[in-house]
Amino acid sequence: MSYVLIVDDEASIRDFLTRWLQAWGYTVKTAAGADAAIATMGEKPASIMLCDVMMPGRDGLSLLAEVRQRWPQTAVIMATALTDLQTVMRSRNEGAVDYVTKPFGREPLLQALRRAEENMKE
């Protein structure tokens, strides 16, 4: 199974996502923001990063751009409560492999993770 880095400023979201992903067999690390995510990636790059778009400080889109530049092998899934088509398109243009809208259920997240794993094989 893949190693997933969850990046979200809300501890409760990081906690429930960690429980879901570990139950599905993933190795999980978490970060509360972009700077912590970069530090974690520097120690051991994740196979998949699940990243919130709206965070204090650097947002998820700027983190996405840096991760795609520094660790192009990492598949990035963006997550947000926004259903803004422009944000979705920008995420795709910056290299996100998928996008999930909060609140999302287990099945849409699992499907996004599977698509990310497929993307890593290409």
Secondary structure, 3 states (H helix, E strand, C coil): CCEEEEECCCHHHHHHHHHHHHHCCCEEEEECCHHHHHHHHHHCCCCEEEEECCCCCCCHHHHHHHHHHHCCCCEEEEEECCCCHHHHHHHHHHCCCEEEECCCCHHHHHHHHHHHHHHHHC
